[in-house]
Amino acid sequence: MSPRNPTESKASTPATATHAQRLPAELLYADELAHLAAHDTAPKPPGWRLSMPAVRDFILGGKVAGRELRRKIVCSPSLIERCLVTLASTRALLLVGEPGTAKSLLSELLAAAVSGGSTLTIQGSAATTEDQIKYGWNYALLLNDGPSERALVPSPLMRAMQAGQIARFEEITRCPPEVQDSLLSILSERLLMVPELPQALAGGTVFAQDGFNLIATANTRDRGVNEMSAALKRRFAFETVLPIADYAQELALVQSEVARLLAQDRVPVQPSAPLLEVLVTTFRDLRQGVDREGGATDKLSSVLSTAEAVSVAHAVALRGWYLRGDAGQPADLVEALAGTAAKDNADDLKKLRRYIEHKAARRNGEAWQAFHAARHALPQ
């Protein structure tokens, strides 16, 4: 489905979209984008829907022309500004970082605000082919009519070039190097050759229109899986998206995201603040290998990201509501953490058990004591 105009309100969204489990950012925040566009007086790079200050305000939130905009990601303003400058240039943007640090969300928000659409996306994997990056063919039409514009199936990247929009490439380092390198001429020459169509598309060539660029993401844990070539790296500006450093900001983000997800699910309860504090503190301690008092603790090999914390808190609330009619208990948290900790390494489950037995036992508060008492819920 082609991206909708970001100035359209939620009221004009098709009925099928209103029941979608997850709307793209340009639909979810259509009213905010329309408000920013109506009050945006700063200069815009060619092909952009909003100026750089307006995009920054859209992502980081704040009061604009009498309206309070929601903060959609926790990161430094300088990171957003560097990303925007890159997108206005002829270099592509590569967001790197640990899994769960909101790289994909950031790329979606940037594309939605800059282009008005975030759905022109390629998902990288070992099965990704060059056709999925450039273009393919409707083989029934190809056999019947031969190479023609009607038989051509443009990739999201080709469509972004034609429309002057931002394309997104998720998990680029999961693709084989020879597939990655199909981007070289596109990013350097800003054109895509279609040799099968010598008389079509401006002589068989698609020229990138104003506003086109590419945002790719890559996990640092995948580094070395399919290392990017030096030539391709030169065509990207690398920006690292770091985990949230501040405890209060991370806790507030988990609370707000869980509230949003539960409202979307029409679940009328929220996990208690003390229970979320236990969850976020546990994640941070086991992620860093240092507890909040400054003492050493086990560090898990599994990724304990903020996004994972949101998922665990959401699961705890759903379990409590649908099975017992409450908002979730510490025992639910212990069981949810067991599934999170044991994903990559069985030893992580032992580390989690030691943490609950030794660290949680010494902390004050009913939630911590109940968390410690529920340690028997961990698999043996």
C-alpha positions as CSV (number, residue, x, y, z in Angstrom):
1,M,0.0,0.0,0.0
2,S,1.4,3.4,-0.9
3,P,2.1,5.9,1.9
4,R,-0.8,8.2,2.8
5,N,-0.6,11.9,2.9
6,P,0.7,12.8,6.4
7,T,-1.7,15.8,6.6
8,E,-4.7,13.4,6.6
9,S,-6.2,13.0,10.1
10,K,-6.9,9.7,11.8
11,A,-10.6,10.3,11.0
12,S,-9.8,9.8,7.3
13,T,-7.8,6.6,7.9
14,P,-9.5,3.5,6.2
15,A,-11.5,1.3,8.6
16,T,-9.1,-1.5,7.9
17,A,-6.2,0.6,9.1
18,T,-7.9,1.7,12.3
19,H,-7.8,-2.0,13.5
20,A,-4.2,-2.6,12.5
21,Q,-2.1,-3.9,15.4
22,R,0.5,-1.2,14.6
23,L,0.1,1.8,12.4
24,P,3.2,3.4,10.7
25,A,4.4,6.7,12.2
26,E,2.9,8.9,9.5
27,L,-0.6,7.6,10.3
28,L,-0.1,7.3,14.1
29,Y,1.1,10.9,14.4
30,A,-0.7,12.4,11.4
31,D,-2.2,15.2,13.4
32,E,1.2,16.2,14.8
33,L,2.8,16.1,11.4
34,A,0.0,18.3,10.0
35,H,0.3,20.8,12.9
36,L,4.1,21.0,12.3
37,A,3.7,21.5,8.6
38,A,1.1,24.3,9.1
39,H,3.5,26.2,11.4
40,D,6.8,25.4,9.7
41,T,8.5,28.6,8.5
42,A,12.2,27.4,8.5
43,P,13.9,26.5,5.2
44,K,13.5,23.0,4.0
45,P,16.0,20.9,2.1
46,P,14.8,20.0,-1.4
47,G,12.1,17.4,-1.5
48,W,11.5,17.5,2.3
49,R,8.0,17.8,3.9
50,L,9.3,19.5,7.0
51,S,12.4,21.6,8.0
52,M,15.1,20.2,10.2
53,P,13.9,22.0,13.4
54,A,10.4,20.7,12.8
55,V,11.6,17.1,12.3
56,R,13.6,17.4,15.5
57,D,10.6,18.7,17.4
58,F,8.5,15.9,16.0
59,I,10.9,13.2,17.3
60,L,12.0,14.8,20.6
61,G,8.7,16.5,21.5
62,G,8.0,19.8,23.1
63,K,5.6,22.7,22.7
64,V,5.2,24.0,19.1
65,A,2.7,26.7,18.2
66,G,0.6,26.1,21.4
67,R,0.5,22.3,21.0
68,E,2.4,19.8,23.2
69,L,4.1,17.2,21.0
70,R,4.9,13.8,22.5
71,R,8.5,12.7,22.9
72,K,8.8,9.6,20.8
73,I,12.4,8.4,21.5
74,V,15.0,9.1,24.2
75,C,18.2,10.2,22.7
76,S,20.4,13.3,22.5
77,P,19.3,16.2,20.2
78,S,22.7,16.2,18.6
79,L,22.1,12.6,17.3
80,I,18.9,13.7,15.6
81,E,20.6,16.8,14.2
82,R,23.5,14.8,12.8
83,C,21.1,12.3,11.2
84,L,19.1,15.1,9.6
85,V,22.2,16.8,8.1
86,T,23.3,13.4,6.7
87,L,19.9,12.8,5.1
88,A,20.1,16.3,3.5
89,S,23.4,15.4,1.9
90,T,24.4,12.8,-0.7
91,R,25.5,10.3,1.9
92,A,23.3,7.6,3.3
93,L,22.7,7.1,7.0
94,L,23.6,3.9,8.9
95,L,22.2,3.5,12.5
96,V,24.2,1.0,14.5
97,G,23.9,-0.2,18.0
98,E,22.8,-3.0,20.3
99,P,19.6,-4.8,19.5
100,G,16.6,-3.0,21.1
101,T,18.0,0.5,21.1
102,A,15.2,1.8,18.9
103,K,17.2,2.1,15.7
104,S,14.3,0.9,13.6
105,L,11.9,3.3,15.4
106,L,14.3,6.2,14.8
107,S,14.6,5.4,11.1
108,E,10.8,5.2,10.9
109,L,10.3,8.5,12.6
110,L,12.9,10.2,10.4
111,A,11.3,8.8,7.2
112,A,7.8,9.7,8.2
113,A,8.7,13.3,9.1
114,V,11.0,13.9,6.1
115,S,9.1,12.1,3.4
116,G,5.6,11.7,4.8
117,G,6.0,7.9,4.5
118,S,8.0,5.2,6.3
119,T,6.8,2.0,4.6
120,L,9.3,1.9,1.7
121,T,11.4,-0.7,3.6
122,I,13.7,-3.6,2.7
123,Q,14.1,-6.2,5.4
124,G,17.7,-7.6,5.2
125,S,18.3,-11.3,5.7
126,A,20.4,-14.1,4.4
127,A,17.7,-14.7,1.8
128,T,17.6,-11.1,0.5
129,T,18.4,-10.9,-3.2
130,E,19.5,-8.1,-5.5
131,D,16.1,-8.1,-7.1
132,Q,14.5,-7.1,-3.8
133,I,16.9,-4.2,-3.6
134,K,16.6,-3.0,-7.3
135,Y,13.6,-4.4,-9.1
136,G,12.0,-7.6,-10.2
137,W,9.5,-8.8,-12.8
138,N,6.0,-10.0,-13.1
139,Y,6.9,-13.2,-14.9
140,A,3.5,-13.8,-16.4
141,L,3.5,-10.4,-18.1
142,L,7.2,-10.8,-18.9
143,L,6.6,-14.0,-20.8
144,N,3.6,-12.6,-22.5
145,D,4.7,-9.1,-23.4
146,G,8.5,-9.2,-22.9
147,P,10.3,-6.5,-20.9
148,S,8.0,-3.6,-20.3
149,E,7.2,-1.0,-17.7
150,R,4.0,-2.9,-17.1
151,A,5.9,-6.1,-16.3
152,L,8.4,-4.3,-14.1
153,V,8.0,-4.7,-10.3
154,P,9.8,-1.8,-8.6
155,S,11.5,-2.4,-5.3
156,P,10.8,0.0,-2.3
157,L,14.2,1.6,-3.1
158,M,13.3,2.3,-6.7
159,R,9.9,3.7,-5.6
160,A,11.7,6.0,-3.1
161,M,14.1,7.2,-5.9
162,Q,11.2,7.9,-8.2
163,A,9.1,9.7,-5.5
164,G,12.0,11.6,-3.8
165,Q,11.4,9.8,-0.5
166,I,13.5,8.1,2.2
167,A,13.9,4.3,1.8
168,R,14.7,2.1,4.8
169,F,17.0,-0.9,4.9
170,E,16.6,-3.0,8.0
171,E,19.5,-5.2,9.2
172,I,21.7,-4.5,6.2
173,T,24.6,-6.6,7.6
174,R,22.4,-9.7,7.6
175,C,22.6,-9.6,3.7
176,P,25.4,-11.3,1.8
177,P,28.2,-8.8,0.9
178,E,27.5,-9.2,-2.9
179,V,23.9,-8.2,-2.3
180,Q,24.9,-5.2,-0.1
181,D,27.2,-4.0,-2.9
182,S,24.3,-3.7,-5.3
183,L,23.8,-0.3,-3.5
184,L,27.1,1.1,-4.5
185,S,26.2,2.7,-7.8
186,I,22.8,3.8,-6.5
187,L,24.3,5.7,-3.6
188,S,27.2,7.1,-5.5
189,E,25.6,8.0,-8.8
190,R,22.0,8.5,-7.5
191,L,20.6,6.5,-10.3
192,L,19.4,2.9,-11.0
193,M,20.0,1.3,-14.4
194,V,17.2,-0.8,-16.0
195,P,19.0,-2.3,-19.0
196,E,16.1,-4.4,-20.0
197,L,14.1,-1.2,-20.8
198,P,16.4,0.8,-23.1
199,Q,13.6,3.1,-24.3
200,A,11.7,3.5,-21.0
201,L,12.2,5.4,-17.8
202,A,14.4,8.1,-19.2
203,G,16.4,5.8,-21.4
204,G,16.4,2.8,-19.1
205,T,17.6,4.8,-16.1
206,V,15.8,5.8,-12.9
207,F,17.2,9.1,-11.6
208,A,16.8,9.8,-7.9
209,Q,14.5,12.8,-7.3
210,D,15.0,15.5,-4.7
211,G,14.4,14.2,-1.2
212,F,15.7,10.6,-1.8
213,N,18.1,9.0,0.6
214,L,18.6,5.8,2.5
215,I,18.5,4.9,6.2
216,A,20.0,1.5,7.1
217,T,20.2,-0.2,10.4
218,A,22.7,-2.8,11.7
219,N,23.1,-4.5,15.1
220,T,26.6,-4.4,16.6
221,R,26.1,-8.0,17.7
222,D,25.9,-8.9,14.0
223,R,29.2,-7.3,13.2
224,G,31.4,-9.7,11.3
225,V,28.4,-11.8,10.1
226,N,28.5,-10.1,6.7
227,E,31.0,-7.3,7.0
228,M,30.3,-4.3,4.7
229,S,32.9,-3.6,2.1
230,A,35.1,-0.6,2.5
231,A,33.5,1.0,-0.6
232,L,30.0,0.7,0.8
233,K,31.0,2.0,4.2
234,R,32.4,5.2,2.5
235,R,28.9,5.9,1.2
236,F,27.3,5.9,4.7
237,A,27.6,8.1,7.7
238,F,27.6,5.9,10.8
239,E,25.7,7.0,13.9
240,T,25.6,4.9,17.0
241,V,22.3,4.6,19.0
242,L,23.2,4.0,22.6
243,P,21.0,2.5,25.4
244,I,19.2,5.0,27.6
245,A,21.7,6.1,30.2
246,D,19.4,7.8,32.7
247,Y,17.3,5.5,35.0
248,A,14.4,8.0,35.3
249,Q,14.1,8.4,31.6
250,E,14.2,4.7,31.0
251,L,11.5,4.1,33.6
252,A,9.3,6.8,32.3
253,L,9.6,5.4,28.7
254,V,8.7,1.9,29.9
255,Q,5.7,3.3,31.8
256,S,4.4,5.3,28.8
257,E,5.0,2.6,26.2
258,V,3.3,-0.1,28.3
259,A,0.3,2.3,28.9
260,R,0.1,2.8,25.2
261,L,0.2,-0.9,24.4
262,L,-2.4,-1.8,27.0
263,A,-4.7,1.0,25.8
264,Q,-4.4,-0.4,22.3
265,D,-5.3,-3.8,23.6
266,R,-8.2,-2.3,25.5
267,V,-6.9,-3.7,28.8
268,P,-8.0,-1.4,31.6
269,V,-5.2,-2.0,34.0
270,Q,-1.6,-0.8,34.4
271,P,1.4,-2.5,36.1
272,S,2.1,-0.8,39.5
273,A,4.9,1.7,39.6
274,P,6.9,-0.4,42.2
275,L,6.7,-3.4,39.9
276,L,8.0,-1.5,36.9
277,E,10.8,-0.1,39.1
278,V,11.8,-3.6,40.0
279,L,11.8,-4.6,36.3
280,V,13.8,-1.6,35.0
281,T,16.3,-1.8,37.9
282,T,16.8,-5.5,37.3
283,F,17.3,-4.9,33.6
284,R,19.8,-2.2,34.1
285,D,21.8,-4.1,36.7
286,L,22.0,-7.2,34.6
287,R,22.8,-5.3,31.5
288,Q,25.6,-3.3,33.0
289,G,27.1,-5.9,35.4
290,V,26.9,-3.2,38.2
291,D,24.0,-2.8,40.6
292,R,22.4,0.6,41.5
293,E,24.5,0.6,44.7
294,G,27.7,0.4,42.7
295,G,28.4,-3.2,43.5
296,A,29.4,-5.9,41.0
297,T,26.8,-8.3,39.8
298,D,26.5,-10.8,37.0
299,K,26.1,-9.5,33.5
300,L,23.8,-11.4,31.2
301,S,24.9,-12.3,27.6
302,S,21.3,-11.9,26.5
303,V,20.2,-8.4,25.3
304,L,18.3,-6.6,28.0
305,S,17.2,-3.6,26.1
306,T,14.5,-1.0,26.9
307,A,12.4,-2.5,24.2
308,E,12.7,-5.9,25.8
309,A,11.7,-4.3,29.2
310,V,8.5,-2.9,27.5
311,S,7.7,-6.3,26.1
312,V,8.1,-8.0,29.5
313,A,6.0,-5.4,31.3
314,H,3.3,-5.7,28.7
315,A,3.3,-9.5,29.0
316,V,3.1,-9.3,32.8
317,A,0.0,-7.0,32.6
318,L,-1.7,-9.2,30.0
319,R,-1.0,-12.3,32.1
320,G,-2.5,-10.7,35.2
321,W,-5.6,-9.3,33.5
322,Y,-6.6,-12.2,31.4
323,L,-5.8,-15.0,33.9
324,R,-6.7,-13.3,37.2
325,G,-8.2,-9.9,36.5
326,D,-5.3,-8.0,38.1
327,A,-2.5,-5.8,36.8
328,G,0.3,-8.4,37.2
329,Q,2.3,-9.7,40.1
330,P,6.0,-10.1,40.9
331,A,5.7,-13.9,40.3
332,D,4.6,-13.0,36.7
333,L,7.6,-10.8,36.3
334,V,9.9,-13.7,37.5
335,E,8.4,-16.0,34.9
336,A,8.6,-13.5,32.1
337,L,12.3,-12.7,33.0
338,A,13.1,-16.4,32.8
339,G,12.1,-16.5,29.1
340,T,14.0,-13.3,28.4
341,A,17.2,-14.4,30.2
342,A,17.4,-17.9,28.7
343,K,17.3,-17.0,25.0
344,D,21.0,-17.0,24.2
345,N,22.7,-18.8,27.0
346,A,21.5,-21.3,29.6
347,D,24.0,-19.9,32.1
348,D,22.0,-16.6,32.1
349,L,19.2,-18.3,33.9
350,K,21.6,-19.1,36.8
351,K,22.8,-15.5,36.8
352,L,19.3,-14.3,37.1
353,R,18.6,-16.7,39.9
354,R,21.7,-15.4,41.8
355,Y,20.6,-11.9,41.3
356,I,17.1,-12.4,42.7
357,E,18.4,-14.5,45.6
358,H,21.2,-12.1,46.6
359,K,20.3,-8.6,45.4
360,A,16.5,-8.5,45.6
361,A,16.6,-10.0,49.1
362,R,18.5,-7.0,50.4
363,R,16.3,-4.3,48.9
364,N,13.4,-2.6,50.7
365,G,9.8,-2.5,49.5
366,E,7.0,-4.9,49.2
367,A,7.6,-5.3,45.4
368,W,11.2,-6.3,45.9
369,Q,10.4,-8.7,48.7
370,A,7.6,-10.3,46.6
371,F,10.0,-10.5,43.7
372,H,12.5,-12.4,45.9
373,A,9.8,-14.7,47.3
374,A,8.7,-15.6,43.8
375,R,12.2,-16.9,42.8
376,H,10.8,-20.5,43.0
377,A,9.0,-19.7,39.7
378,L,12.3,-19.9,37.8
379,P,12.8,-23.1,36.0
380,Q,15.3,-25.5,37.7
